[in-house]
């Protein structure tokens, strides 16, 4: 059942009332203090925090640098702002206090989360980047990871699809594994999560990304794919603050596959008939002659399948405050998104409470959150159905449970299948609970012990209902080809983590040390159970007992969904040292033990990094005003990957497999079991060794900053599934997992930023990322392995695979038959028929690749005289050569403006939707196919769906996937305080925003962002749920 929003609001309000305590206030004699804050160039500084020292009373300067605050004579005011040194001034008898802020040349001292602690940015020696809530909140998304796209150099974020609730694919510095886990580790408030924690953006304070192995090695086996550290908004002492914000918007799909209308379709049939010598696939009748009613139709199924004005809405409430030893932060968020394809949607309610209690040497932190999600899935392949549906077929009612005129033959069968899909109900509801308690005790001066326990619980229920659907052909015969069915799937996930952290910090003279020791224990379990029955008696009764036939029940059906349990034990020692804050060293070693391996349970993962703040040297002083800061960083670290299926070291026995005994193969049918996946007791860690060199520079008092990193990552002992022959007793497709592959990632990252303060203030940031991936070793003699799911289009018998692992190429590389235009005359035909004797004029001409070496120089110089698998050539991949991001923010008076751009260059896309439309004879291009009257056409003759003209693995469908996209643009206005304060509101902002309003690309499909599963189907656009455009209006209140 879909979550009732009114009930959710009631639950949230009750939660707030239980958690929030009201504070008492004491008053004293005060007087108004006014003043102006300027920088050393006498330019007013807006946004300066002006607070009464030791209290939560304060304000910020306006756009002219002015402020006003009521204080008493015996108090002091503190003035602070990023990039400037904090000043504290006693009030005394003054009524006007003007301040000139001194530029803080150590802007690098801002705090960054690095895992098991924090460091000043100046002391960071690894590749670590941070994004705050202000930037994240500009993206309207249910998946907080999607908001990172273009924000951080080296972090590739690509939408898996535009489906509501879909998670983005994230790769940090390239691909991590071809068979194991590729997802980065998420750590929320110090707690490791299995997969995306699915937080709302409003819950997040900052996101820190550990990109290099030296930084990520502290998480050992789980850090191979990088680490994303999320800090949620924490409790803050002071007056209670209430923040309310929300937006509502409309989504739309902006492009698509051009399809034929009735007249165009009939014309292509005429061209096909001419090409087939005036026959219709060997018959003398035409489609219209068989069904005269078809001529009256002009059906566009896209109008039924697409939802042009899908609504998205998001609402958040946050209350924070505290007094003396106790502080709290409570927030709630509701997100709801309708799908741009019918029968799809997603909504979620998040509630989180963070508290902090301090008493003497003891500090206790707690965090509790619960989340309820409901997701409705569109039927599989619905977009493909709409693409392949020709305009002469009947109109479709998406709610109909009976169709009396479904057509004839194949048309009737397709209509039956389509109607069955359209009334399908497929709903998933997840209930999550996460909580932690952390106690820190000061054992001695500079020595702290922290113990932290966390637990998470997730229960999911997916109910899929395929109601009764009846369809009849022109003669009144029932052609319904699908049985009604109901299936219930329940999953239960549990995880418990216990960590103990001992930390010692000491500064003596010019020396500082920071020693950390960690012992952690994690236990994870997953179980699932399903039940299903067929033949529903009544569509109004949608429970298992409402169906009557073929009951079935069971547990997981493969290695990834089977019931499983795993344990991970980790021990970490880390030492950090710096001298005068300019010579910095860091070293760590982590030892992890995992139950996923039978013999080599334990792995050791060391790291080392060093940094030199050159700009702190005396010889740098003459240029420091211009070249303000300069730091050099270098690091090397080792990480491991244990992200493989549990029990990979054991054999997998599959039941319900039959075999025919007897010499002639037709004597006795026996039911039995086979060993499909063979055991490998020696399976071990995948290991990554990464080296990083970087520099951080600041110019003109750090108004202009530049960071650059180059890196090299060698991945050894990668896990590959090695196919076994049927003679091994494994059946068709049996395999064994072996550590037999190697891979490298090399890259360059740049981040450039500029800030300009003043009455008109603005800032801009540019990121650039380039990663070169290469498979350097594969097992045995098989140096090319195609992915099974990398076919170009469904709904046909075309089984061509296009994406592969190949030694010497990037993972997921395309290998395609190259083409050389259309055979347009007799001379060209005669020459080509020597290679393909069955070819005809109007056919696609394939290139016989150079595969034979005739002179012994090791370089192939001629073809083999036929078109075969050897002729498939490398044709790029769905991975871009480089990516860029550009963020711009501007502020003037009470107006604010922002925009975020993202660019991806060098990827290729195989347009599977176009291939399907060609095969289905529904693409508008086919009007311009080759014919005697159109001899210059580059479009082959449509002969039939499985003709070699329309093979899937050809470059006919290959297109440039490069694009530039305006991800977000927003214009906001903040109502003056003089107006809002009369209403008891400290801030009221209204804004208009658009997401993905503009995309510049040569790709002619739905959307060039085709992530899919991130590897085997990346760049293959076959029925992918397209990314949408969103226009929205939002408001923000602070009380």
Buried (B, 14 or more C-beta within 10 A) or exposed (E): EEBEBEEBBEBBEEBBEEBBEEBEEEEEEBEEBEBBBBBEEEEBBBBBBBBBBEEBBBBBBBBBBBBEBEBEEEBBBBBBBEBBEEBEBEBEEBEEBEBBBEBBBBBBEEEBBBBBBEBBBBBBBBBBBBBEBEBBBBBBBBBBBBBBBBBBBBBBBBBBBBBBBBBBBBBBBBBBBBBBBBBBBBBBBBBBBBEBBBBBBBBBBBBBBBBBBBBBBBBBBBBBBBBBBBBBBBBBBBBBBBBBBBBBBBBBBBBBBBBBEBEBBBEBBEBBBBBBEEEBEEEEEBBBEBBEEBEEBEBBBBEBBBBEEBBBBBBBBBBBBBBEBBBBBBBBBBBBBBBBBBBBBBBBBBBBBBBBBBEEEEBBBBBBBBBBBBBBBBBEBBBBBBBBBBBBBBEBEBEBBEBEBBBBEEBBBBBBBBBBBBBBBBBBBBEBEBBBBBBBBEEEEBBBBBBBBBBBBBBBEBBBBBBBBBBBBBEEEEBBEBBBBBBBBBBBBBBBBBBBBBBBBEEEEEEBBBBBBBBBBBBBBBBBBBBBBBBBEEBEEBEBEBBEEEEEEEEBEEBEBBEBEBBBBBBBBBBBBBEEBBBBBBBBBBBBBBBBBBEBBEBEBBBBBBBBBBBBEEEBEEEBEEBBBBBBBBBBBBBBBBBBBBBBBEEBEBEEEEEEEEEEEEEEEEEEEBBBBBBBEEBBBBBBBBBBBBBBBBBBBBBBBBBBBBBBBBBBBBBBBBBBEEEEEBBEEBBBBBBBBBBBBBBBBBBBBBBEBBEEBBBBBBBBBBBBBBBBBBBEEEBBBBBEEBBBBBBBEBEBBBBBBBBEBBBBBBBBBBBEEBBBEEEBBEEBEEBBEEBBBBBBBBBBBBBEEEEEEEEBEEBBEEBEEBBBBBBBBBBBBBBBBBBBBBBEEBBBBBBBBBBBBBBBBBBBBBBBBBBBBBBBBBBBBBBEEBEEBEBBBBBEBEBBBBBBBBBBBBBBBBBBBBBBBBBBBBBEBEEBEEEEBBBBBEBBBBBBBEBEBEBBBBBBBBBBBBBBBBBBBBBBBBBBBBBBEBBBBBB
